[in-house]
Protein backbone atom coordinates (compact mmCIF):
# COMPACT_ATOMS: atom_id res chain seq x y z
CA UNK A 1 0.00 0.00 0.00
CA UNK A 2 1.48 3.32 -1.08
CA UNK A 3 0.66 5.96 1.59
CA UNK A 4 3.10 8.73 0.61
CA UNK A 5 1.05 9.87 -2.45
CA UNK A 6 3.76 9.19 -5.02
CA UNK A 7 2.86 7.26 -8.13
CA UNK A 8 3.44 3.55 -7.80
CA UNK A 9 5.97 3.38 -10.62
CA UNK A 10 7.86 6.61 -9.76
CA UNK A 11 11.05 6.41 -7.70
CA UNK A 12 10.95 8.16 -4.31
CA UNK A 13 14.23 10.08 -4.78
CA UNK A 14 13.93 12.08 -7.99
CA UNK A 15 15.39 15.38 -9.10
CA UNK A 16 12.93 18.13 -9.95
CA UNK A 17 12.99 19.94 -13.28
CA UNK A 18 15.28 22.96 -13.37
CA UNK A 19 17.21 22.15 -10.19
CA UNK A 20 20.59 20.51 -9.86
CA UNK A 21 19.99 19.13 -6.39
CA UNK A 22 18.31 15.79 -5.77
CA UNK A 23 16.37 14.93 -2.66
CA UNK A 24 18.07 12.26 -0.63
CA UNK A 25 15.23 10.79 1.40
CA UNK A 26 14.70 10.87 5.13
CA UNK A 27 17.48 11.89 7.49
CA UNK A 28 19.17 9.02 9.33
CA UNK A 29 17.53 8.15 12.61
CA UNK A 30 19.42 8.68 15.86
CA UNK A 31 20.47 5.81 18.05
CA UNK A 32 18.27 5.14 21.08
CA UNK A 33 19.26 7.22 24.09
CA UNK A 34 20.66 10.10 22.08
CA UNK A 35 18.59 13.25 21.94
CA UNK A 36 18.56 15.81 19.18
CA UNK A 37 21.77 17.63 18.37
CA UNK A 38 22.33 20.75 20.49
CA UNK A 39 21.40 24.01 18.83
CA UNK A 40 24.07 26.71 18.87
CA UNK A 41 22.37 30.12 18.92
CA UNK A 42 23.30 32.64 16.26
CA UNK A 43 25.94 35.07 17.48
CA UNK A 44 27.23 32.67 20.15
CA UNK A 45 30.68 33.58 21.42
CA UNK A 46 32.68 31.07 23.41
CA UNK A 47 33.97 32.16 26.85
CA UNK A 48 37.58 33.30 27.07
CA UNK A 49 39.97 30.37 26.93
CA UNK A 50 37.52 28.02 25.21
CA UNK A 51 37.23 27.25 21.54
CA UNK A 52 33.94 27.93 19.78
CA UNK A 53 31.87 24.77 19.34
CA UNK A 54 32.23 23.05 16.01
CA UNK A 55 28.90 22.27 14.37
CA UNK A 56 29.56 19.80 11.58
CA UNK A 57 27.71 19.93 8.30
CA UNK A 58 24.70 17.63 8.20
CA UNK A 59 25.43 14.35 6.54
CA UNK A 60 24.69 10.67 6.78
CA UNK A 61 25.70 8.77 9.91
CA UNK A 62 26.41 10.01 13.38
CA UNK A 63 27.32 13.59 14.15
CA UNK A 64 30.62 13.99 15.99
CA UNK A 65 31.22 17.09 18.11
CA UNK A 66 34.63 18.36 19.14
CA UNK A 67 34.87 18.52 22.91
CA UNK A 68 36.17 21.53 24.79
CA UNK A 69 38.87 20.78 27.30
CA UNK A 70 39.56 22.78 30.43
CA UNK A 71 42.42 25.22 29.66
CA UNK A 72 45.71 24.29 31.32
CA UNK A 73 46.10 27.70 32.95
CA UNK A 74 42.91 27.09 35.00
CA UNK A 75 44.17 23.79 36.40
CA UNK A 76 45.71 23.59 39.86
CA UNK A 77 49.37 22.62 40.10
CA UNK A 78 51.27 20.37 42.44
CA UNK A 79 51.75 22.96 45.22
CA UNK A 80 48.05 23.52 45.93
CA UNK A 81 47.30 19.82 45.61
CA UNK A 82 50.08 18.94 48.07
CA UNK A 83 48.75 21.59 50.49
CA UNK A 84 45.26 20.05 50.22
CA UNK A 85 46.75 16.61 50.86
CA UNK A 86 48.50 17.80 54.04
CA UNK A 87 45.35 19.62 55.21
CA UNK A 88 43.34 16.43 54.63
CA UNK A 89 45.78 14.48 56.80
CA UNK A 90 45.42 17.07 59.57
CA UNK A 91 41.61 17.00 59.33
CA UNK A 92 41.57 13.19 59.44
CA UNK A 93 43.66 13.21 62.64
CA UNK A 94 41.59 15.97 64.29
CA UNK A 95 38.21 14.39 63.46
CA UNK A 96 39.47 10.84 64.18
CA UNK A 97 38.67 9.84 60.61
CA UNK A 98 34.92 9.43 61.16
CA UNK A 99 34.09 13.14 61.00
CA UNK A 100 36.27 13.56 57.94
CA UNK A 101 34.54 10.65 56.18
CA UNK A 102 31.06 12.07 56.83
CA UNK A 103 32.24 15.53 55.77
CA UNK A 104 33.78 14.05 52.60
CA UNK A 105 30.51 12.33 51.65
CA UNK A 106 28.71 15.68 51.91
CA UNK A 107 31.32 17.71 50.02
CA UNK A 108 31.51 15.11 47.25
CA UNK A 109 27.89 15.82 46.38
CA UNK A 110 27.77 19.59 47.00
CA UNK A 111 31.19 20.81 45.85
CA UNK A 112 32.87 17.91 43.95
CA UNK A 113 35.81 18.13 46.35
CA UNK A 114 37.15 16.56 49.52
CA UNK A 115 37.05 18.64 52.73
CA UNK A 116 40.51 20.17 52.32
CA UNK A 117 39.85 21.05 48.70
CA UNK A 118 36.58 22.72 49.76
CA UNK A 119 38.40 24.81 52.37
CA UNK A 120 41.06 25.81 49.82
CA UNK A 121 38.48 26.72 47.16
CA UNK A 122 39.25 23.85 44.77
CA UNK A 123 36.87 21.62 42.86
CA UNK A 124 37.18 18.63 40.54
CA UNK A 125 35.73 18.89 37.04
CA UNK A 126 35.61 16.71 33.94
CA UNK A 127 38.54 17.46 31.67
CA UNK A 128 36.44 17.34 28.49
CA UNK A 129 33.57 19.61 29.46
CA UNK A 130 34.49 21.49 32.64
CA UNK A 131 31.38 20.17 34.41
CA UNK A 132 31.74 19.35 38.12
CA UNK A 133 31.79 15.68 38.98
CA UNK A 134 28.68 14.12 40.49
CA UNK A 135 28.70 12.15 43.74
CA UNK A 136 28.92 8.92 41.76
CA UNK A 137 31.86 10.23 39.73
CA UNK A 138 33.59 11.29 42.95
CA UNK A 139 32.99 7.83 44.46
CA UNK A 140 34.52 6.15 41.41
CA UNK A 141 37.46 8.58 41.31
CA UNK A 142 38.31 8.73 45.01
CA UNK A 143 37.26 5.33 46.34
CA UNK A 144 37.52 2.89 43.46
CA UNK A 145 40.34 4.39 41.39
CA UNK A 146 42.44 6.17 44.06
CA UNK A 147 41.78 3.67 46.84
CA UNK A 148 41.23 0.23 45.39
CA UNK A 149 42.96 0.34 41.99
CA UNK A 150 45.95 2.48 43.00
CA UNK A 151 46.34 0.52 46.25
CA UNK A 152 46.39 -2.73 44.29
CA UNK A 153 48.78 -1.39 41.63
CA UNK A 154 51.10 0.10 44.27
CA UNK A 155 51.17 -3.20 46.11
CA UNK A 156 52.00 -5.18 42.97
CA UNK A 157 54.61 -2.75 41.64
CA UNK A 158 56.19 -2.08 45.04
CA UNK A 159 54.88 1.54 45.16
CA UNK A 160 56.11 2.45 41.66
CA UNK A 161 52.50 3.25 40.67
CA UNK A 162 52.21 5.59 43.67
CA UNK A 163 55.36 7.46 42.57
CA UNK A 164 54.05 7.70 38.99
CA UNK A 165 50.76 9.05 40.38
CA UNK A 166 52.68 11.65 42.39
CA UNK A 167 55.10 12.84 39.71
CA UNK A 168 52.51 12.93 36.91
CA UNK A 169 51.04 16.06 38.60
CA UNK A 170 54.18 17.98 37.62
CA UNK A 171 53.52 17.28 33.90
CA UNK A 172 52.03 19.72 31.41
CA UNK A 173 48.48 18.35 31.89
CA UNK A 174 48.58 18.90 35.69
CA UNK A 175 46.78 15.60 36.25
CA UNK A 176 47.60 12.71 38.53
CA UNK A 177 47.36 9.14 37.29
CA UNK A 178 43.99 8.86 39.04
CA UNK A 179 42.82 12.04 37.27
CA UNK A 180 43.88 10.57 33.93
CA UNK A 181 41.94 7.38 34.59
CA UNK A 182 38.85 9.32 35.73
CA UNK A 183 39.10 12.01 33.02
CA UNK A 184 39.11 14.79 35.61
CA UNK A 185 41.19 17.83 36.59
CA UNK A 186 41.38 19.96 39.74
CA UNK A 187 40.60 23.67 39.25
CA UNK A 188 39.95 26.71 41.44
CA UNK A 189 36.27 27.20 42.20
CA UNK A 190 34.98 30.32 40.45
CA UNK A 191 31.59 30.63 42.14
Secondary structure, DSSP 4 states (H G I P E B T S, - for coil): ---S---TTS-SS-BPTT-S-B---SPPPPPTT--PPPPPPTT--PPTTSPPPP-PPP-SS-------PPPGGGB--HHHHHHHHHHHHHHHHHTTTHHHHHHHHHHHHHHSS-HHHHHHTEEEEETTT-PBP-HHHHIIIIIIIIIIIHHHHHHHTTTHHHHHHHHGGGSTT---HHHHHHTEEEEE---
